[in-house]
C-alpha cells in the first residue's frame, strides 16, 4: 500500500529524513551558539524573560524558519517526481 501511494523509494525517503534531521540539528546548534555568544557579549549572561516572551522568541527563531525552509527544499524534488511519473 505504501508503494502504491508513494512513488519515492524507501531508501531515498530515509536518506532525506537523515538529511532533514541533520539540517534541523545543525540549525539549532548554530542558533544556540549565536544566541549564547550574543547574550554573553551584550548583557553578560542570560536575561530573565517571562514565559510568553520566551515562547515567542523560540517560535520566531526556531519553529518559523524551519517551517519556511523545508517547503523550499522539497518542492523541486516533488516537481521532479511528478514530471517523471507523467512521462
N, CA, C and O atoms as a Maestro MAE file, in Angstrom:
{
 s_m_m2io_version
 :::
 2.0.0
}

f_m_ct {
 s_m_title
 :::
 protein
 m_atom[348] {
  # First column is atom index #
  i_m_mmod_type
  r_m_x_coord
  r_m_y_coord
  r_m_z_coord
  i_m_residue_number
  s_m_chain_name
  s_m_pdb_residue_name
  s_m_pdb_atom_name
  i_m_atomic_number
  :::
  1 25 0.811 -1.193 0.000 1 A "UNK " " N  " 7
  2 3 0.000 0.000 0.000 1 A "UNK " " CA " 6
  3 2 0.860 1.265 0.000 1 A "UNK " " C  " 6
  4 15 0.521 2.251 -0.654 1 A "UNK " " O  " 8
  5 25 1.967 1.231 0.733 2 A "UNK " " N  " 7
  6 3 2.834 2.399 0.764 2 A "UNK " " CA " 6
  7 2 3.438 2.644 -0.614 2 A "UNK " " C  " 6
  8 15 3.545 3.791 -1.051 2 A "UNK " " O  " 8
  9 25 3.827 1.588 -1.292 3 A "UNK " " N  " 7
  10 3 4.404 1.726 -2.628 3 A "UNK " " CA " 6
  11 2 3.408 2.330 -3.616 3 A "UNK " " C  " 6
  12 15 3.794 3.112 -4.485 3 A "UNK " " O  " 8
  13 25 2.146 1.977 -3.489 4 A "UNK " " N  " 7
  14 3 1.142 2.480 -4.418 4 A "UNK " " CA " 6
  15 2 0.893 3.968 -4.215 4 A "UNK " " C  " 6
  16 15 0.678 4.699 -5.181 4 A "UNK " " O  " 8
  17 25 0.922 4.421 -2.966 5 A "UNK " " N  " 7
  18 3 0.622 5.814 -2.671 5 A "UNK " " CA " 6
  19 2 1.837 6.722 -2.762 5 A "UNK " " C  " 6
  20 15 1.684 7.926 -2.971 5 A "UNK " " O  " 8
  21 25 3.022 6.187 -2.612 6 A "UNK " " N  " 7
  22 3 4.233 6.999 -2.600 6 A "UNK " " CA " 6
  23 2 5.240 6.434 -3.588 6 A "UNK " " C  " 6
  24 15 5.781 5.351 -3.369 6 A "UNK " " O  " 8
  25 25 5.498 7.155 -4.673 7 A "UNK " " N  " 7
  26 3 6.417 6.638 -5.687 7 A "UNK " " CA " 6
  27 2 7.894 6.771 -5.298 7 A "UNK " " C  " 6
  28 15 8.755 6.244 -6.003 7 A "UNK " " O  " 8
  29 25 8.205 7.455 -4.209 8 A "UNK " " N  " 7
  30 3 9.586 7.648 -3.807 8 A "UNK " " CA " 6
  31 2 10.071 6.385 -3.095 8 A "UNK " " C  " 6
  32 15 9.399 5.897 -2.187 8 A "UNK " " O  " 8
  33 25 11.232 5.846 -3.495 9 A "UNK " " N  " 7
  34 3 11.750 4.620 -2.869 9 A "UNK " " CA " 6
  35 2 12.032 4.815 -1.377 9 A "UNK " " C  " 6
  36 15 12.322 5.921 -0.920 9 A "UNK " " O  " 8
  37 25 11.939 3.715 -0.638 10 A "UNK " " N  " 7
  38 3 12.111 3.738 0.812 10 A "UNK " " CA " 6
  39 2 13.501 4.239 1.209 10 A "UNK " " C  " 6
  40 15 13.619 5.035 2.141 10 A "UNK " " O  " 8
  41 25 14.552 3.790 0.523 11 A "UNK " " N  " 7
  42 3 15.917 4.225 0.835 11 A "UNK " " CA " 6
  43 2 16.077 5.729 0.639 11 A "UNK " " C  " 6
  44 15 16.734 6.396 1.438 11 A "UNK " " O  " 8
  45 25 15.487 6.253 -0.410 12 A "UNK " " N  " 7
  46 3 15.576 7.692 -0.664 12 A "UNK " " CA " 6
  47 2 14.855 8.486 0.416 12 A "UNK " " C  " 6
  48 15 15.322 9.550 0.823 12 A "UNK " " O  " 8
  49 25 13.724 7.976 0.880 13 A "UNK " " N  " 7
  50 3 12.993 8.657 1.957 13 A "UNK " " CA " 6
  51 2 13.803 8.656 3.248 13 A "UNK " " C  " 6
  52 15 13.815 9.657 3.964 13 A "UNK " " O  " 8
  53 25 14.483 7.545 3.560 14 A "UNK " " N  " 7
  54 3 15.328 7.501 4.751 14 A "UNK " " CA " 6
  55 2 16.506 8.456 4.638 14 A "UNK " " C  " 6
  56 15 16.884 9.111 5.609 14 A "UNK " " O  " 8
  57 25 17.085 8.528 3.436 15 A "UNK " " N  " 7
  58 3 18.190 9.443 3.214 15 A "UNK " " CA " 6
  59 2 17.731 10.895 3.397 15 A "UNK " " C  " 6
  60 15 18.446 11.704 3.987 15 A "UNK " " O  " 8
  61 25 16.551 11.216 2.895 16 A "UNK " " N  " 7
  62 3 16.008 12.569 3.054 16 A "UNK " " CA " 6
  63 2 15.676 12.861 4.512 16 A "UNK " " C  " 6
  64 15 15.875 13.981 4.982 16 A "UNK " " O  " 8
  65 25 15.173 11.861 5.226 17 A "UNK " " N  " 7
  66 3 14.890 12.030 6.653 17 A "UNK " " CA " 6
  67 2 16.175 12.329 7.420 17 A "UNK " " C  " 6
  68 15 16.197 13.216 8.273 17 A "UNK " " O  " 8
  69 25 17.237 11.600 7.122 18 A "UNK " " N  " 7
  70 3 18.529 11.826 7.769 18 A "UNK " " CA " 6
  71 2 19.049 13.225 7.452 18 A "UNK " " C  " 6
  72 15 19.539 13.918 8.344 18 A "UNK " " O  " 8
  73 25 18.949 13.648 6.189 19 A "UNK " " N  " 7
  74 3 19.380 14.993 5.796 19 A "UNK " " CA " 6
  75 2 18.570 16.058 6.526 19 A "UNK " " C  " 6
  76 15 19.130 17.043 7.007 19 A "UNK " " O  " 8
  77 25 17.256 15.867 6.611 20 A "UNK " " N  " 7
  78 3 16.399 16.822 7.316 20 A "UNK " " CA " 6
  79 2 16.772 16.898 8.795 20 A "UNK " " C  " 6
  80 15 16.835 17.984 9.372 20 A "UNK " " O  " 8
  81 25 17.018 15.735 9.403 21 A "UNK " " N  " 7
  82 3 17.406 15.701 10.807 21 A "UNK " " CA " 6
  83 2 18.712 16.451 11.027 21 A "UNK " " C  " 6
  84 15 18.823 17.250 11.957 21 A "UNK " " O  " 8
  85 25 19.707 16.196 10.171 22 A "UNK " " N  " 7
  86 3 20.984 16.902 10.284 22 A "UNK " " CA " 6
  87 2 20.816 18.402 10.091 22 A "UNK " " C  " 6
  88 15 21.461 19.192 10.780 22 A "UNK " " O  " 8
  89 25 19.966 18.796 9.170 23 A "UNK " " N  " 7
  90 3 19.720 20.216 8.934 23 A "UNK " " CA " 6
  91 2 19.114 20.879 10.168 23 A "UNK " " C  " 6
  92 15 19.532 21.970 10.556 23 A "UNK " " O  " 8
  93 25 18.141 20.231 10.777 24 A "UNK " " N  " 7
  94 3 17.497 20.793 11.969 24 A "UNK " " CA " 6
  95 2 18.484 20.879 13.130 24 A "UNK " " C  " 6
  96 15 18.566 21.911 13.796 24 A "UNK " " O  " 8
  97 25 19.228 19.812 13.376 25 A "UNK " " N  " 7
  98 3 20.188 19.807 14.490 25 A "UNK " " CA " 6
  99 2 21.274 20.852 14.274 25 A "UNK " " C  " 6
  100 15 21.655 21.549 15.215 25 A "UNK " " O  " 8
  101 25 21.776 20.971 13.050 26 A "UNK " " N  " 7
  102 3 22.802 21.965 12.745 26 A "UNK " " CA " 6
  103 2 22.265 23.373 12.936 26 A "UNK " " C  " 6
  104 15 22.934 24.222 13.526 26 A "UNK " " O  " 8
  105 25 21.063 23.624 12.442 27 A "UNK " " N  " 7
  106 3 20.462 24.951 12.588 27 A "UNK " " CA " 6
  107 2 20.277 25.308 14.057 27 A "UNK " " C  " 6
  108 15 20.604 26.420 14.471 27 A "UNK " " O  " 8
  109 25 19.757 24.376 14.846 28 A "UNK " " N  " 7
  110 3 19.530 24.656 16.270 28 A "UNK " " CA " 6
  111 2 20.845 24.827 17.025 28 A "UNK " " C  " 6
  112 15 20.920 25.644 17.943 28 A "UNK " " O  " 8
  113 25 21.877 24.078 16.661 29 A "UNK " " N  " 7
  114 3 23.187 24.241 17.307 29 A "UNK " " CA " 6
  115 2 23.787 25.605 16.978 29 A "UNK " " C  " 6
  116 15 24.333 26.277 17.853 29 A "UNK " " O  " 8
  117 25 23.684 26.009 15.714 30 A "UNK " " N  " 7
  118 3 24.177 27.337 15.335 30 A "UNK " " CA " 6
  119 2 23.379 28.439 16.016 30 A "UNK " " C  " 6
  120 15 23.945 29.439 16.458 30 A "UNK " " O  " 8
  121 25 22.078 28.260 16.099 31 A "UNK " " N  " 7
  122 3 21.223 29.230 16.772 31 A "UNK " " CA " 6
  123 2 21.617 29.354 18.243 31 A "UNK " " C  " 6
  124 15 21.693 30.463 18.772 31 A "UNK " " O  " 8
  125 25 21.865 28.238 18.898 32 A "UNK " " N  " 7
  126 3 22.290 28.255 20.293 32 A "UNK " " CA " 6
  127 2 23.634 28.967 20.444 32 A "UNK " " C  " 6
  128 15 23.802 29.789 21.345 32 A "UNK " " O  " 8
  129 25 24.584 28.656 19.576 33 A "UNK " " N  " 7
  130 3 25.904 29.275 19.659 33 A "UNK " " CA " 6
  131 2 25.830 30.785 19.460 33 A "UNK " " C  " 6
  132 15 26.452 31.544 20.204 33 A "UNK " " O  " 8
  133 25 25.075 31.217 18.461 34 A "UNK " " N  " 7
  134 3 24.946 32.652 18.188 34 A "UNK " " CA " 6
  135 2 24.219 33.356 19.335 34 A "UNK " " C  " 6
  136 15 24.626 34.437 19.758 34 A "UNK " " O  " 8
  137 25 23.155 32.749 19.830 35 A "UNK " " N  " 7
  138 3 22.389 33.377 20.918 35 A "UNK " " CA " 6
  139 2 23.215 33.471 22.194 35 A "UNK " " C  " 6
  140 15 23.231 34.514 22.848 35 A "UNK " " O  " 8
  141 25 23.900 32.388 22.551 36 A "UNK " " N  " 7
  142 3 24.707 32.427 23.779 36 A "UNK " " CA " 6
  143 2 25.865 33.408 23.659 36 A "UNK " " C  " 6
  144 15 26.178 34.114 24.617 36 A "UNK " " O  " 8
  145 25 26.501 33.461 22.497 37 A "UNK " " N  " 7
  146 3 27.578 34.423 22.289 37 A "UNK " " CA " 6
  147 2 27.050 35.850 22.400 37 A "UNK " " C  " 6
  148 15 27.663 36.707 23.037 37 A "UNK " " O  " 8
  149 25 25.914 36.087 21.774 38 A "UNK " " N  " 7
  150 3 25.316 37.418 21.853 38 A "UNK " " CA " 6
  151 2 24.929 37.787 23.273 38 A "UNK " " C  " 6
  152 15 25.184 38.909 23.712 38 A "UNK " " O  " 8
  153 25 24.315 36.859 23.996 39 A "UNK " " N  " 7
  154 3 23.926 37.141 25.377 39 A "UNK " " CA " 6
  155 2 25.139 37.418 26.258 39 A "UNK " " C  " 6
  156 15 25.126 38.339 27.075 39 A "UNK " " O  " 8
  157 25 26.190 36.612 26.086 40 A "UNK " " N  " 7
  158 3 27.374 36.782 26.917 40 A "UNK " " CA " 6
  159 2 28.126 38.065 26.592 40 A "UNK " " C  " 6
  160 15 28.658 38.712 27.494 40 A "UNK " " O  " 8
  161 25 28.177 38.439 25.325 41 A "UNK " " N  " 7
  162 3 28.884 39.661 24.947 41 A "UNK " " CA " 6
  163 2 28.099 40.922 25.297 41 A "UNK " " C  " 6
  164 15 28.680 41.908 25.749 41 A "UNK " " O  " 8
  165 25 26.807 40.896 25.094 42 A "UNK " " N  " 7
  166 3 25.997 42.106 25.274 42 A "UNK " " CA " 6
  167 2 25.593 42.310 26.726 42 A "UNK " " C  " 6
  168 15 25.803 43.388 27.281 42 A "UNK " " O  " 8
  169 25 25.020 41.294 27.341 43 A "UNK " " N  " 7
  170 3 24.466 41.507 28.677 43 A "UNK " " CA " 6
  171 2 25.208 40.770 29.785 43 A "UNK " " C  " 6
  172 15 24.842 40.901 30.953 43 A "UNK " " O  " 8
  173 25 26.220 40.012 29.457 44 A "UNK " " N  " 7
  174 3 26.990 39.324 30.479 44 A "UNK " " CA " 6
  175 2 26.331 38.076 31.029 44 A "UNK " " C  " 6
  176 15 26.839 37.507 31.995 44 A "UNK " " O  " 8
  177 25 25.245 37.633 30.471 45 A "UNK " " N  " 7
  178 3 24.553 36.430 30.925 45 A "UNK " " CA " 6
  179 2 23.191 36.331 30.296 45 A "UNK " " C  " 6
  180 15 22.822 37.146 29.450 45 A "UNK " " O  " 8
  181 25 22.453 35.344 30.704 46 A "UNK " " N  " 7
  182 3 21.114 35.161 30.157 46 A "UNK " " CA " 6
  183 2 20.144 36.162 30.785 46 A "UNK " " C  " 6
  184 15 20.081 36.283 32.009 46 A "UNK " " O  " 8
  185 25 19.394 36.871 29.958 47 A "UNK " " N  " 7
  186 3 18.407 37.795 30.520 47 A "UNK " " CA " 6
  187 2 17.193 37.037 31.045 47 A "UNK " " C  " 6
  188 15 16.873 35.949 30.567 47 A "UNK " " O  " 8
  189 25 16.525 37.620 32.028 48 A "UNK " " N  " 7
  190 3 15.305 36.988 32.531 48 A "UNK " " CA " 6
  191 2 14.118 37.531 31.745 48 A "UNK " " C  " 6
  192 15 13.927 38.741 31.627 48 A "UNK " " O  " 8
  193 25 13.339 36.616 31.219 49 A "UNK " " N  " 7
  194 3 12.158 36.981 30.435 49 A "UNK " " CA " 6
  195 2 10.972 36.209 30.982 49 A "UNK " " C  " 6
  196 15 11.120 35.209 31.684 49 A "UNK " " O  " 8
  197 25 9.806 36.698 30.644 50 A "UNK " " N  " 7
  198 3 8.596 35.980 31.020 50 A "UNK " " CA " 6
  199 2 8.380 34.773 30.133 50 A "UNK " " C  " 6
  200 15 9.070 34.592 29.131 50 A "UNK " " O  " 8
  201 25 7.420 33.954 30.508 51 A "UNK " " N  " 7
  202 3 7.159 32.729 29.747 51 A "UNK " " CA " 6
  203 2 6.658 33.034 28.343 51 A "UNK " " C  " 6
  204 15 7.072 32.381 27.386 51 A "UNK " " O  " 8
  205 25 5.772 34.016 28.207 52 A "UNK " " N  " 7
  206 3 5.240 34.357 26.889 52 A "UNK " " CA " 6
  207 2 6.338 34.881 25.968 52 A "UNK " " C  " 6
  208 15 6.399 34.506 24.797 52 A "UNK " " O  " 8
  209 25 7.197 35.741 26.488 53 A "UNK " " N  " 7
  210 3 8.300 36.262 25.679 53 A "UNK " " CA " 6
  211 2 9.229 35.138 25.236 53 A "UNK " " C  " 6
  212 15 9.697 35.133 24.098 53 A "UNK " " O  " 8
  213 25 9.495 34.196 26.115 54 A "UNK " " N  " 7
  214 3 10.349 33.062 25.765 54 A "UNK " " CA " 6
  215 2 9.710 32.201 24.677 54 A "UNK " " C  " 6
  216 15 10.393 31.741 23.762 54 A "UNK " " O  " 8
  217 25 8.402 31.986 24.780 55 A "UNK " " N  " 7
  218 3 7.699 31.190 23.772 55 A "UNK " " CA " 6
  219 2 7.713 31.883 22.412 55 A "UNK " " C  " 6
  220 15 7.904 31.229 21.387 55 A "UNK " " O  " 8
  221 25 7.515 33.188 22.396 56 A "UNK " " N  " 7
  222 3 7.512 33.942 21.137 56 A "UNK " " CA " 6
  223 2 8.893 33.923 20.499 56 A "UNK " " C  " 6
  224 15 9.018 33.728 19.290 56 A "UNK " " O  " 8
  225 25 9.932 34.125 21.304 57 A "UNK " " N  " 7
  226 3 11.299 34.098 20.781 57 A "UNK " " CA " 6
  227 2 11.629 32.711 20.231 57 A "UNK " " C  " 6
  228 15 12.234 32.601 19.164 57 A "UNK " " O  " 8
  229 25 11.244 31.658 20.939 58 A "UNK " " N  " 7
  230 3 11.508 30.293 20.472 58 A "UNK " " CA " 6
  231 2 10.791 30.021 19.155 58 A "UNK " " C  " 6
  232 15 11.360 29.410 18.251 58 A "UNK " " O  " 8
  233 25 9.545 30.472 19.046 59 A "UNK " " N  " 7
  234 3 8.792 30.257 17.812 59 A "UNK " " CA " 6
  235 2 9.423 31.011 16.649 59 A "UNK " " C  " 6
  236 15 9.628 30.447 15.574 59 A "UNK " " O  " 8
  237 25 9.730 32.284 16.863 60 A "UNK " " N  " 7
  238 3 10.259 33.108 15.772 60 A "UNK " " CA " 6
  239 2 11.677 32.722 15.359 60 A "UNK " " C  " 6
  240 15 12.065 32.932 14.210 60 A "UNK " " O  " 8
  241 25 12.449 32.163 16.282 61 A "UNK " " N  " 7
  242 3 13.835 31.844 15.939 61 A "UNK " " CA " 6
  243 2 14.049 30.390 15.521 61 A "UNK " " C  " 6
  244 15 15.023 30.095 14.829 61 A "UNK " " O  " 8
  245 25 13.168 29.479 15.921 62 A "UNK " " N  " 7
  246 3 13.418 28.083 15.564 62 A "UNK " " CA " 6
  247 2 12.293 27.451 14.748 62 A "UNK " " C  " 6
  248 15 12.561 26.836 13.716 62 A "UNK " " O  " 8
  249 25 11.066 27.585 15.179 63 A "UNK " " N  " 7
  250 3 9.965 26.889 14.500 63 A "UNK " " CA " 6
  251 2 9.639 27.534 13.156 63 A "UNK " " C  " 6
  252 15 9.587 26.847 12.136 63 A "UNK " " O  " 8
  253 25 9.425 28.824 13.147 64 A "UNK " " N  " 7
  254 3 9.029 29.510 11.912 64 A "UNK " " CA " 6
  255 2 10.071 29.392 10.797 64 A "UNK " " C  " 6
  256 15 9.698 29.089 9.664 64 A "UNK " " O  " 8
  257 25 11.363 29.619 11.068 65 A "UNK " " N  " 7
  258 3 12.337 29.438 9.976 65 A "UNK " " CA " 6
  259 2 12.355 28.025 9.406 65 A "UNK " " C  " 6
  260 15 12.497 27.847 8.197 65 A "UNK " " O  " 8
  261 25 12.212 27.016 10.269 66 A "UNK " " N  " 7
  262 3 12.204 25.640 9.764 66 A "UNK " " CA " 6
  263 2 10.956 25.348 8.945 66 A "UNK " " C  " 6
  264 15 11.010 24.609 7.962 66 A "UNK " " O  " 8
  265 25 9.834 25.928 9.351 67 A "UNK " " N  " 7
  266 3 8.604 25.762 8.570 67 A "UNK " " CA " 6
  267 2 8.766 26.387 7.196 67 A "UNK " " C  " 6
  268 15 8.229 25.868 6.217 67 A "UNK " " O  " 8
  269 25 9.487 27.474 7.104 68 A "UNK " " N  " 7
  270 3 9.686 28.152 5.817 68 A "UNK " " CA " 6
  271 2 10.786 27.504 4.982 68 A "UNK " " C  " 6
  272 15 10.742 27.575 3.754 68 A "UNK " " O  " 8
  273 25 11.768 26.878 5.618 69 A "UNK " " N  " 7
  274 3 12.896 26.273 4.889 69 A "UNK " " CA " 6
  275 2 12.496 24.970 4.211 69 A "UNK " " C  " 6
  276 15 12.838 24.757 3.048 69 A "UNK " " O  " 8
  277 25 11.782 24.098 4.907 70 A "UNK " " N  " 7
  278 3 11.524 22.767 4.365 70 A "UNK " " CA " 6
  279 2 10.659 22.749 3.105 70 A "UNK " " C  " 6
  280 15 10.953 21.955 2.211 70 A "UNK " " O  " 8
  281 25 9.626 23.557 2.974 71 A "UNK " " N  " 7
  282 3 8.911 23.538 1.689 71 A "UNK " " CA " 6
  283 2 9.783 23.964 0.515 71 A "UNK " " C  " 6
  284 15 9.625 23.439 -0.587 71 A "UNK " " O  " 8
  285 25 10.696 24.902 0.727 72 A "UNK " " N  " 7
  286 3 11.567 25.313 -0.377 72 A "UNK " " CA " 6
  287 2 12.553 24.219 -0.746 72 A "UNK " " C  " 6
  288 15 13.017 24.169 -1.885 72 A "UNK " " O  " 8
  289 25 12.886 23.331 0.205 73 A "UNK " " N  " 7
  290 3 13.784 22.217 -0.104 73 A "UNK " " CA " 6
  291 2 13.069 21.071 -0.800 73 A "UNK " " C  " 6
  292 15 13.675 20.374 -1.614 73 A "UNK " " O  " 8
  293 25 11.792 20.862 -0.499 74 A "UNK " " N  " 7
  294 3 11.101 19.690 -1.033 74 A "UNK " " CA " 6
  295 2 10.324 19.954 -2.313 74 A "UNK " " C  " 6
  296 15 10.047 19.008 -3.049 74 A "UNK " " O  " 8
  297 25 9.968 21.172 -2.606 75 A "UNK " " N  " 7
  298 3 9.167 21.457 -3.798 75 A "UNK " " CA " 6
  299 2 9.881 21.042 -5.087 75 A "UNK " " C  " 6
  300 15 9.244 20.413 -5.933 75 A "UNK " " O  " 8
  301 25 11.172 21.356 -5.290 76 A "UNK " " N  " 7
  302 3 11.827 20.889 -6.532 76 A "UNK " " CA " 6
  303 2 11.866 19.368 -6.645 76 A "UNK " " C  " 6
  304 15 11.734 18.833 -7.746 76 A "UNK " " O  " 8
  305 25 12.043 18.663 -5.532 77 A "UNK " " N  " 7
  306 3 12.074 17.197 -5.572 77 A "UNK " " CA " 6
  307 2 10.709 16.639 -5.945 77 A "UNK " " C  " 6
  308 15 10.614 15.703 -6.739 77 A "UNK " " O  " 8
  309 25 9.662 17.206 -5.380 78 A "UNK " " N  " 7
  310 3 8.316 16.745 -5.716 78 A "UNK " " CA " 6
  311 2 7.984 17.026 -7.169 78 A "UNK " " C  " 6
  312 15 7.349 16.211 -7.837 78 A "UNK " " O  " 8
  313 25 8.413 18.173 -7.654 79 A "UNK " " N  " 7
  314 3 8.160 18.510 -9.058 79 A "UNK " " CA " 6
  315 2 8.885 17.534 -9.979 79 A "UNK " " C  " 6
  316 15 8.349 17.156 -11.022 79 A "UNK " " O  " 8
  317 25 10.088 17.125 -9.610 80 A "UNK " " N  " 7
  318 3 10.828 16.166 -10.423 80 A "UNK " " CA " 6
  319 2 10.151 14.807 -10.444 80 A "UNK " " C  " 6
  320 15 10.091 14.162 -11.491 80 A "UNK " " O  " 8
  321 25 9.642 14.365 -9.307 81 A "UNK " " N  " 7
  322 3 8.950 13.059 -9.240 81 A "UNK " " CA " 6
  323 2 7.671 13.094 -10.042 81 A "UNK " " C  " 6
  324 15 7.371 12.146 -10.767 81 A "UNK " " O  " 8
  325 25 6.910 14.169 -9.929 82 A "UNK " " N  " 7
  326 3 5.643 14.284 -10.658 82 A "UNK " " CA " 6
  327 2 5.898 14.323 -12.156 82 A "UNK " " C  " 6
  328 15 5.199 13.655 -12.917 82 A "UNK " " O  " 8
  329 25 6.877 15.086 -12.586 83 A "UNK " " N  " 7
  330 3 7.150 15.155 -14.039 83 A "UNK " " CA " 6
  331 2 7.692 13.828 -14.546 83 A "UNK " " C  " 6
  332 15 7.416 13.458 -15.688 83 A "UNK " " O  " 8
  333 25 8.452 13.103 -13.738 84 A "UNK " " N  " 7
  334 3 8.972 11.800 -14.132 84 A "UNK " " CA " 6
  335 2 7.827 10.793 -14.297 84 A "UNK " " C  " 6
  336 15 7.838 9.988 -15.228 84 A "UNK " " O  " 8
  337 25 6.842 10.840 -13.395 85 A "UNK " " N  " 7
  338 3 5.712 9.915 -13.446 85 A "UNK " " CA " 6
  339 2 4.762 10.249 -14.586 85 A "UNK " " C  " 6
  340 15 4.092 9.361 -15.113 85 A "UNK " " O  " 8
  341 25 4.697 11.521 -14.974 86 A "UNK " " N  " 7
  342 3 3.763 11.917 -16.026 86 A "UNK " " CA " 6
  343 2 4.291 11.578 -17.426 86 A "UNK " " C  " 6
  344 15 3.524 11.547 -18.388 86 A "UNK " " O  " 8
  345 25 5.598 11.323 -17.537 87 A "UNK " " N  " 7
  346 3 6.175 10.986 -18.856 87 A "UNK " " CA " 6
  347 2 5.828 9.605 -19.307 87 A "UNK " " C  " 6
  348 15 6.241 9.187 -20.389 87 A "UNK " " O  " 8
  :::
 }
 m_bond[347] {
  # First column is bond index #
  i_m_from
  i_m_to
  i_m_order
  :::
  1 1 2 1
  2 2 3 1
  3 3 4 2
  4 3 5 1
  5 5 6 1
  6 6 7 1
  7 7 8 2
  8 7 9 1
  9 9 10 1
  10 10 11 1
  11 11 12 2
  12 11 13 1
  13 13 14 1
  14 14 15 1
  15 15 16 2
  16 15 17 1
  17 17 18 1
  18 18 19 1
  19 19 20 2
  20 19 21 1
  21 21 22 1
  22 22 23 1
  23 23 24 2
  24 23 25 1
  25 25 26 1
  26 26 27 1
  27 27 28 2
  28 27 29 1
  29 29 30 1
  30 30 31 1
  31 31 32 2
  32 31 33 1
  33 33 34 1
  34 34 35 1
  35 35 36 2
  36 35 37 1
  37 37 38 1
  38 38 39 1
  39 39 40 2
  40 39 41 1
  41 41 42 1
  42 42 43 1
  43 43 44 2
  44 43 45 1
  45 45 46 1
  46 46 47 1
  47 47 48 2
  48 47 49 1
  49 49 50 1
  50 50 51 1
  51 51 52 2
  52 51 53 1
  53 53 54 1
  54 54 55 1
  55 55 56 2
  56 55 57 1
  57 57 58 1
  58 58 59 1
  59 59 60 2
  60 59 61 1
  61 61 62 1
  62 62 63 1
  63 63 64 2
  64 63 65 1
  65 65 66 1
  66 66 67 1
  67 67 68 2
  68 67 69 1
  69 69 70 1
  70 70 71 1
  71 71 72 2
  72 71 73 1
  73 73 74 1
  74 74 75 1
  75 75 76 2
  76 75 77 1
  77 77 78 1
  78 78 79 1
  79 79 80 2
  80 79 81 1
  81 81 82 1
  82 82 83 1
  83 83 84 2
  84 83 85 1
  85 85 86 1
  86 86 87 1
  87 87 88 2
  88 87 89 1
  89 89 90 1
  90 90 91 1
  91 91 92 2
  92 91 93 1
  93 93 94 1
  94 94 95 1
  95 95 96 2
  96 95 97 1
  97 97 98 1
  98 98 99 1
  99 99 100 2
  100 99 101 1
  101 101 102 1
  102 102 103 1
  103 103 104 2
  104 103 105 1
  105 105 106 1
  106 106 107 1
  107 107 108 2
  108 107 109 1
  109 109 110 1
  110 110 111 1
  111 111 112 2
  112 111 113 1
  113 113 114 1
  114 114 115 1
  115 115 116 2
  116 115 117 1
  117 117 118 1
  118 118 119 1
  119 119 120 2
  120 119 121 1
  121 121 122 1
  122 122 123 1
  123 123 124 2
  124 123 125 1
  125 125 126 1
  126 126 127 1
  127 127 128 2
  128 127 129 1
  129 129 130 1
  130 130 131 1
  131 131 132 2
  132 131 133 1
  133 133 134 1
  134 134 135 1
  135 135 136 2
  136 135 137 1
  137 137 138 1
  138 138 139 1
  139 139 140 2
  140 139 141 1
  141 141 142 1
  142 142 143 1
  143 143 144 2
  144 143 145 1
  145 145 146 1
  146 146 147 1
  147 147 148 2
  148 147 149 1
  149 149 150 1
  150 150 151 1
  151 151 152 2
  152 151 153 1
  153 153 154 1
  154 154 155 1
  155 155 156 2
  156 155 157 1
  157 157 158 1
  158 158 159 1
  159 159 160 2
  160 159 161 1
  161 161 162 1
  162 162 163 1
  163 163 164 2
  164 163 165 1
  165 165 166 1
  166 166 167 1
  167 167 168 2
  168 167 169 1
  169 169 170 1
  170 170 171 1
  171 171 172 2
  172 171 173 1
  173 173 174 1
  174 174 175 1
  175 175 176 2
  176 175 177 1
  177 177 178 1
  178 178 179 1
  179 179 180 2
  180 179 181 1
  181 181 182 1
  182 182 183 1
  183 183 184 2
  184 183 185 1
  185 185 186 1
  186 186 187 1
  187 187 188 2
  188 187 189 1
  189 189 190 1
  190 190 191 1
  191 191 192 2
  192 191 193 1
  193 193 194 1
  194 194 195 1
  195 195 196 2
  196 195 197 1
  197 197 198 1
  198 198 199 1
  199 199 200 2
  200 199 201 1
  201 201 202 1
  202 202 203 1
  203 203 204 2
  204 203 205 1
  205 205 206 1
  206 206 207 1
  207 207 208 2
  208 207 209 1
  209 209 210 1
  210 210 211 1
  211 211 212 2
  212 211 213 1
  213 213 214 1
  214 214 215 1
  215 215 216 2
  216 215 217 1
  217 217 218 1
  218 218 219 1
  219 219 220 2
  220 219 221 1
  221 221 222 1
  222 222 223 1
  223 223 224 2
  224 223 225 1
  225 225 226 1
  226 226 227 1
  227 227 228 2
  228 227 229 1
  229 229 230 1
  230 230 231 1
  231 231 232 2
  232 231 233 1
  233 233 234 1
  234 234 235 1
  235 235 236 2
  236 235 237 1
  237 237 238 1
  238 238 239 1
  239 239 240 2
  240 239 241 1
  241 241 242 1
  242 242 243 1
  243 243 244 2
  244 243 245 1
  245 245 246 1
  246 246 247 1
  247 247 248 2
  248 247 249 1
  249 249 250 1
  250 250 251 1
  251 251 252 2
  252 251 253 1
  253 253 254 1
  254 254 255 1
  255 255 256 2
  256 255 257 1
  257 257 258 1
  258 258 259 1
  259 259 260 2
  260 259 261 1
  261 261 262 1
  262 262 263 1
  263 263 264 2
  264 263 265 1
  265 265 266 1
  266 266 267 1
  267 267 268 2
  268 267 269 1
  269 269 270 1
  270 270 271 1
  271 271 272 2
  272 271 273 1
  273 273 274 1
  274 274 275 1
  275 275 276 2
  276 275 277 1
  277 277 278 1
  278 278 279 1
  279 279 280 2
  280 279 281 1
  281 281 282 1
  282 282 283 1
  283 283 284 2
  284 283 285 1
  285 285 286 1
  286 286 287 1
  287 287 288 2
  288 287 289 1
  289 289 290 1
  290 290 291 1
  291 291 292 2
  292 291 293 1
  293 293 294 1
  294 294 295 1
  295 295 296 2
  296 295 297 1
  297 297 298 1
  298 298 299 1
  299 299 300 2
  300 299 301 1
  301 301 302 1
  302 302 303 1
  303 303 304 2
  304 303 305 1
  305 305 306 1
  306 306 307 1
  307 307 308 2
  308 307 309 1
  309 309 310 1
  310 310 311 1
  311 311 312 2
  312 311 313 1
  313 313 314 1
  314 314 315 1
  315 315 316 2
  316 315 317 1
  317 317 318 1
  318 318 319 1
  319 319 320 2
  320 319 321 1
  321 321 322 1
  322 322 323 1
  323 323 324 2
  324 323 325 1
  325 325 326 1
  326 326 327 1
  327 327 328 2
  328 327 329 1
  329 329 330 1
  330 330 331 1
  331 331 332 2
  332 331 333 1
  333 333 334 1
  334 334 335 1
  335 335 336 2
  336 335 337 1
  337 337 338 1
  338 338 339 1
  339 339 340 2
  340 339 341 1
  341 341 342 1
  342 342 343 1
  343 343 344 2
  344 343 345 1
  345 345 346 1
  346 346 347 1
  347 347 348 2
  :::
 }
}
